Amino acid sequence: MTDNKVLVCDDQHIIHETLGVYLRNEGFSTVSAMDGNQALEVFRRENPCMVILDLMMPRISGTEVCKQIKQLASVPIIMLTAKGEEIDRILGLELGADDYIVKPFSAREVVARVKAVLRRYTRKRSEAEQVLSIAGLEINLCRYEIKVNGTPIRFTPKEVEVLELLASEPGRVFGRNEILERVWGGDYAGDPRAVDTQIKRIRHKLPESGLLFSINSIYGIGYKFEF
């Protein structure tokens, strides 16, 4: 991964020109993609440290590009959209996006978000390897790997972080706002109900039998891990 290279994926030349100027002024280098196919090609070739990705990309949608990138590498992604509808915000979170910005936006705001997201990723990479083992659940947060009763299960990075947070304090109730803040960061302006979507996806991926723990809903508040 190239530590200062940002991949900008959008079909508008003005977006590339504007963000390119501001990012380069802050010490970043940039590479560009104008459609979804090109985004995946450039990502594989350039190995950037960050992806800024428009939701409505030609040829391959931004949502599909986000999904494929997250399968290739644990790299932060900021989604851009002209819609700003709730369903889009939730979809971005489902796919593992780390932040979400609605057009039109300030280039300075985008650069600030890039720095904030990269700070969170840098902290995680610099931490010593840690594995949480409890009730047949094993979570390696540095490798973003999860095993249940010894069987590996593929989760998105955000699903790993949500599950690790809940399992780190069994029996404690975590509110939706707290989960959103601690997993996505205090500078992320997201919808707390998107946490419900993450929990639903985690539950769906867990085995139907032989589970030694549960993720329980606390009505009107949030969730807790119990075993």
N, C-alpha and C positions, 0 to 999 in steps of 0.2 A: 504494500500500500504506500502510495506517495503522499507524505504527510501534509503537503500544502496544495495539492491539486484538487480542484472542484470541477465536477462534471455538471454542466448546465444543459438541461433537456427541455426545449420549448420550440414551438414552430414559428415564433415571432422573432425576427432579427433584432428588433429594438430591445427585447429582453436580454439577449446575449450581449449586446453592446453595452447596455446600462450596467448590468450586473458585473460584466467583465471589468469595466473601468473601476467600479467600487471595490471589487474583490482584489484586483491587482494592487490598488492603492493600499490595501491592508496586508500585502505580502503573500497573497495567494496567486497561484497560476490557474488558468481555466482551460477547459476543453469543452467543445460544444457538440450537441446532437439535435437534429431538426425533426426526427421522427422516432418512433419506438424501436424499430429495427436498428437504426443507427445508434441509439442510446445503449443498447445491449452490446453492440460491436465495440463502441468506444470504451465502455466500462471494462470489458474483458482485456482490451489492449492497453489502456492507460492506468488501470488500477487506482482510481482516485480515492481520496480520503473522505469525500462527501459527494452526495448527489442532490442536485436541485431539480425536481421533476414535475413537469406540468401534468395535471390529471388527464387532460384531453389531448393526447398526442396522436398524430396520424399513424396509420399502418398498424401499430400495436399500441393499445391504450396505456396510459400512465399507470393504471392499476395493475395491469399484467406485467409491465416493466418492473414495477416495484416488487411484485411477487417473485419474479425471476431473479432479480438482483439479490433479494434477501435469501434466496436459496443458494446463491453462489458465494456470498460473503456477508459477514456482519459489518456492514458499512452504514453510517447514518444517512437518512433520506429526508429531505424537506419537500413536501408536496405543495405545488402551486395550483390554484384553480380560480376560474372566473365565476364559479357558481356560489360557493360558500354555503350550500345547503347542509342541513344536519346529516343527511344520509351520506354525503361525501366525506364529511369529517369522520364519521364512524367507520366508513369503508377504509379511509386512510389509516386509521388506528388498527383496524383488523389486519391489514397487510403488513404492519410493522413500521409504518412511517413514524419518524421521530418528532416531526413538527408539521404544521399545516398553515399556509399563508394564503389569504384570499386576495385576488387581483381586484382593483389596482392596489399596488403596495409601494411603500417607500424602499428604495434600494438600500438605504442605511439600515432599515429595519431587518431586511433580509440578511445583511452582513452581520448584524448583531445576533440574529438567530443562529447563523452558521457558527459563529464563535461559541455561543452558549452550548449548542449541541456537541460540538467537537470537544469542549471542556469536559462534558460528562463522559464522553467516550474515552478520552485520554485518561481520566481518573480510573475508569474501570480497567483499562489495559495495564495501568501501572501498579494496580493492586496485586498482592501475592495471590496465587491460585488458592481458591477456597471452594470446598465442597460441603454442602449441607446434606446430611443424611438423617432421615426421620421417617418412621412408619413405612419402610419399604420404598420411600421416595429418595432419590439421590439427585441433587442439583449442583452442577458445576457451573457457576456463574461466569467464570473467566472463559470457559470453552463454550458456554451456552448449550450444554448438554444435559439431558434429563433421562433418568432411568426410573422405571417403576417396577419393583420386584425383579430387578436385574435386566429388564428389557428396555432398550433405548426407544424413546418416543420423540418424534420430531415436533418441536414447538418453534414458533417465531421468537425472535429475541425479546419482544415485549411480553409475550406470554410467559417466557422463562422468568423475566423480571417480576411480573405480577405474582406468579406462583411462589417464587423465592421469598418475596416480601411477606406473603401470607404465612408460609411455612416457617419463617424465621421466628415467629412468635405465636405458637399454637394457642388457640383459645382466645386470642385477642381479636376484637372486632375492629376492622379497618374500614373507615368511611370511604365512600367513592371519591370525594375530593382529596382525601389524604393519599389514596392509591394513585390518583392522577398526578398529584404533585410530586410524590416520591419516585414514581417510575418515569414520568415524562419531564419532570422538573418544574420548578415554580414559575418559570417564564413561559410555560406552554399554556395558551388560552384555549383549552379544549372543553368538550362537553362531558361532565361526569358520567352521564348515561352510557358513554362509550365503554366505560369499565365493565358494564353488564355484558356487552358483546364479547369482550376479552374472556370473562369468566365462562360464558356459554361455550366458547371455542375450546377452552382448557378442559372443561367437563366432557365435551364431546370426544376429545382425543384420549381421555383416560380409559383404562379397561373397565368393562361392565361388571366384572366379577374379580374377586381376590384382592380388592382394594382395601388397604389398612387405614386409610384416612378419608376425610371428606371435606369438601369446601361448601360450607353452609351459608345460606343467605339470611341476613338479619333485616327484616322488613323495614324499609324506610331509612336504613342506615348504611349497610354495606355487607361485608363478607368476613368470615373467619375460617381458619384451618383447624380441624379437630381430628383426633385419632383415639 
